[in-house]
């Protein structure tokens, strides 16, 4: 007797355990849907508000170039998303439809916070609805929640974390270290701007650190693309039927997969990236104050190494512009977007090891030989030491208790 298999629930495709402890339906909804939606929306609003506040404050203090650059960085992600959208117009060829669509996209670019905030509001609403309803209405609410993760919004949030928040954090940190503003209130907002940008960048890095591998394991896609290049080919010797002593090579293709991190694992991983990126950025900027050429040499060497490592993935000639951009990002953090990292454990080990060695060497350089002393000197040393030690601690926790296992499944044979 054929029995129809019921479709999977949205909850069935989400993390159901934390540290091997099963989660109830209510706990799943809180940890996976409601709390992340609240946090992401809150950090997004704070990030945009602090950027606008510090940009206007710097302009009012006659630091025109610093204020203008701060405000222009706000529009990097919306502009990239705008140009990406207009390259994919609707199928209708009527002028009125195209003109209306273009006007709406232009307004959405100029008033860019409106779409994400609307999306966050919908996620919070459907998350709360799923919490109070019972099946089948709960499942409908969860499906509606997942439908709010539109490609346009997710792409924008990715660009906002990498292209806006990262440069903004570095730029404001440079301004703060060099003492651009002498107003205490402006400096306080500047610190808040750095923290909010750092949180946004760390959340994006945490979310996309193994994106391609996790998509293979069932994670929802952010970009529609072909994943045929994500396989590792392993030669296998196959004997010929007619000649027992003769073999020919045949390639067996394997697909690397990984489950998405559970909520607690994401928290620990976020704390690692937050501390690591902050310590790395502060170390490079402080060293650049005294020895800019040494910092430039370290960054160039790190960039070349990262580019050469990912260059053969999936082959030497493809995705060159993407690899050039990723290698630049790999000076500070690692994301797996567009290409799937081969021997990812080795790459992470080399990246973290080289980064810590570079940070220690640059810190010792200015700590011993630079003409600097006083309260800020000792404060900077202690801050760098604490952030690096805590980063190592959270990295150990993540790899020991929370890192999902990477598996290989045979895809096909040719």
N, C-alpha and C positions, 0 to 999 in steps of 0.2 A: 504494500500500500504506500503510495507516494504521499508524503506529508510535506506541505508547503513550509519552507523555512521563513520565519518572520524576519523582517528587515531589522538591521542593527539600529539601536537607539543612539542618539547623539552622545549620551553618557557612556555607552559601550565603547565609543571611539576615543574617550578621554581617559586620563590617568585615574585609576581606581584604587591605588595603594600609595601610601607614604611610609617609607621604611618598612615595607612588607606588611603594614597594618591596613586592612581594608577600610575604605571610606564609605560612609552611608550616602544615600542620594542627596540628602540635605547638605552634608559636608562637601560633596563634589560641587554642588551648585554654588556654595559660598566660596570655596577655594579656587575654582576654575572659572567661574562666570562673574559673580558679583564683585568680590574684592578686587580682582585685577581691573575690572572696568572702572571702579571708583578711583583706584590709584593712578591708572593711566590718564584718566580725564583730569584729575587734580594736578598731577605733575605737568601735564601739557599746558593747562591754563597758567600755572605758576611760571613755567618756562617762558611763555610768550609775554606774560605781564612784566616779568623782571627785565627781559630784553628791551621792551618798549620803554620802561622806566629808566633804565641805565642809559639808553641811547639819548633820550630827551634830556636827562640830567647832564650828560657830558656836553651836549650842544649848548645848554644854558650856561655852562661854565666856560664857554668859548673853546672847548676841545672839539672843534667842528669835525675834523677828520675822523676822530675816534667815535664820535656819536653817529656820524653818517655810516661808517663801516658797520657799527653795531646794528643799526636799523636795516642796512642792506642785507646782512646775513640772515635776517628774518625771512627774506623773500627768496632765498636760494632754493629751498625745497619746493615752495609753491610754483616758482617759475619752471623748474625742471618738470614737475608734474603737469603743468599747463602745456608745455611743448610736447610732452609725451601724449597728452590727451588729444591735442589738435592734429597729431599725425594719424589718429584713428577716428576719423569723422563717422557719423552715422551713415547707414547704407542709403538713405533717401537722398536723391539728387536735387530736390526742390530747393530753390534759393531761400525761401522763407524758413524752412526747417533748418537749413544749415546756418543761416544768419542768427536765428534764435538760439541754436545750440552753441555757436561761437560766443555770443553775447553772455550766455549763462556761464560758460567756462571762464570768460574774462572776469566776470563779477566774482566768481568763486575764487579766482586767483588773487584778485585785489582784496577780497574779504576772506582770506584763506582760513581763518580759524572756524568759520561757521560750519563747514562740512564736517570736520572732525568732531566738533562739539555736538552737533546733531547726531552723529554716529554713536558717540559715547553715551548720549542720553537714551538712545534706542537700546543699546546694550544693557544699560542699568535697568531700564523699564522691563525688558523681556527677562532679565535675570531674576528680578523680584517677582514677576509673574510666574516664572517656573518654580520659584520657591513656595508660593502659596497655593498653586494649583496641583491637581492630581492628574495622572494619565487618563485619557490621551491628551488633555489640554496642556499638561506640562510639556509633553514632547513637542507640541506645536509651538509653544513659547521658546523652547530650546532651539528648534529649527529656525525660528524667526531671529533669535539671537545670533546664530551662526551666519545667517544671511546678511547681517549688518557688516560682516568682515568682507566688504567689497574690495576688489582688487585695487581700485583707485585710492581708497582710503588707506589700505595697508601699504601700498607703494609710497604714498605721501609720508606716512609715519616712519617708514624706513629711511627715506631721504631726509626727513626732519631730524632723525636721530644721528645720522652719519654726516650729512653735508651741512646741516645747520648747527646742531648742538655741539658737535666736536670742535669745529673751528671757532665757534663762539666761546666755548670754554677756554680754549688756548689763548684767544685774543684778549679776553677779560683778565686772564691770569697774567699775561704779559703786562697789561696796563696796570694791574694791581702791584706787581713786583717792581715796576719802574716808577710807581707813585705818580701816575698821570693826574689823578684827582686828589686834592687835599681836603675835600669836604668829608667829614666823618660819616654823614648820612649816605653820601654817594658810595663810599667805600663799603658800607654795610650792604647796600643793595647790590653792589658789585660782587660781594662774596655770595650773596643769595643767588645771583645770576650764574656764577660759576658752579655752585652746588646743583642748581636745577638743570643746567646744561649737562653736567657730569652725570646726574641721575638718568637723564634721557639717553645719553650715549651708552651708559652702562646697561640700561634696560634693553636697548636695541642690540648691543653686542651679546648679551645673555640670550636673547631670543633667537639670534641668527648665527650663533657660534658653530652649530652643526646643522644648519637649515637643510641643505641638500640631502644629507644622509637621513635626517628625520622625515623629510618628505617621502623618501623611499619606504620609511617605516609606517606611513599612514598619516603624517601631519598634513594639515590643510595647506595647499599651495598659495603663495602670494603672487608668483609669476607663472603664467601659462608658458611652458616651454617643453622641449623634447629632452627626455632624460636618458636617451640611449647611450650617451657618452659616459655614464656613471658606472661602468662595469670594469672589473679587474679581470683580465684574461690570464688564465693559468694553463700552460701547455700540458697536455695529457697524451701519453703514448698509447695508441690504439693498434693492436695487432691485426694484420691482414688475415682474412679467412683462408686464403689459398696458400699463404707462405707463413708458417708458424714462427719463423725466425726473423721476419721482417716486420718492422713497425713504422707507422707514419705518425707525425704529430697532429693532434687535433686540439683546438683551443676550447677550453671550458670557460664560460663567462659567469662571473659571480657578481651579485649586486650587494653592496654594503647598505645595511639598514640599521636604524636606531630609533627607539621610541622617544617621544618628546619627554623632556624633564618633568618630574612631578612638581607640585607647587613649592614644597620645602626645598627641593633641589634647585629650583629657579631662584629662590631667595638666597641660598648660600652662594650660588654662582654669581648672582648680581653683586653681592657684597665683595666677592673676590675681584670682579672687574672694576667696581667702583674704587676700591683701594689701589688696585694695580695701576689703572689709568691715571688716577690722581697722583700717585707717587712717581710714575714714569714722566708725566707732563711737568710736574714741579721740578723734578731732577734735571730734565733737559733745559728748562727755562732758567733755573738758577745757574747752571753751569754755563749757559750761553751768555750770561751777564759778564762773566770774567774770561771765558775761553770759547768764543763763538766758533772758531775754526775747528776746535776739537769736537764740539757738538755736531757741527756740519759733517765732519768726517765720519763720526759714529753713525749718524742717520743715513748717510749715503751708503756706507758699508752694509748696514742693516737692510736698507732698501734693495740693494743689489742681491744680497743673499736670499731675501724673500722672493724676489722676482725669479731668480734662477731656480729656486725650489719648485715654484708652481708652474714654471714655463712648460714642462713636459705634460701638463695635465689639461685636457686629455691627450693633446699632442703638441708638438713644438710650434705649429703654425696657426692654431685657432685661439680666439678670444684674447689676442694680444692687447688691445686697449683696456679690456677689463682687467687683465693681469697687471698691467702697469698701474692702474688705479688701486687695485687690491694691495699690491706691494707697498704703496704709499700708506694705506691704512694700517698695514701690518707693522708699521713702526710703533704703533700704540696698542693695537688690539687685533683680534682675529675674528673674522666672520667667514662663513662658508656659503657664499652666494654666487651663483653663476657657474661655478666649477666645484666639483667634489674633491676635497683634499685626499690625496693618496698618502698612505702611511701617516695618517693624521696624528697618531700618538707620538711618532718621532718628530713631526713638525711642531707640535705643541711643546714637547720637551725642549727642542732646540730654541724655539722662540722665547720661552720663559727663561731658560738658562742664559741665553745671550743677553736678554733684556736686563736681568738682574746683574750680570757681570758688567754690562755697560753702565747701569745706574750707579753701581758701587764705585767703579773707576772714575766716573765723572764727578761724583760727590767727593771722593778723596782728593781729586785734583784741586777743586776750589777750597775744600776744607783745610788742606795743608798749605797750599801755595798762594792762594788768593789773599789780598790785603783786606781782610774783613774780620771783624770781631764785634762782640756786643750781644745784646739780648736776642736780636733777630737771627744772628748767626747760630746760636745754640738752639733757638726755637726751630729753625729750619732743619737742623741736623736731627733733632728729636722727632720732628714730624715725619721726615723721610724714613727714619728707622722704624717708627711705629707703623706707618702705612705698609711698608714692605713686609714686616713681620706678620701683621694681621692678614695681609694678602696671602702669604704662604700658608697660614693657618687655615683660612677658608678654602684655599685650593686643595689642601690635604683633606679637609672634611668632604668636599665635593667628590673628589676622585675615590675616596675610601668608602663613602656611604651612599652617595646620590647619583653618581654618573651612570647613565643607562648603558647596558652592554651593547657593543657593536657586533652585529651578526652578519654573516655572509650567506646568501641564498643563491642557489644555482639558477641562473636566468634562462639560458638556452644553450644549445650546442650547435656549432656550425662545422 
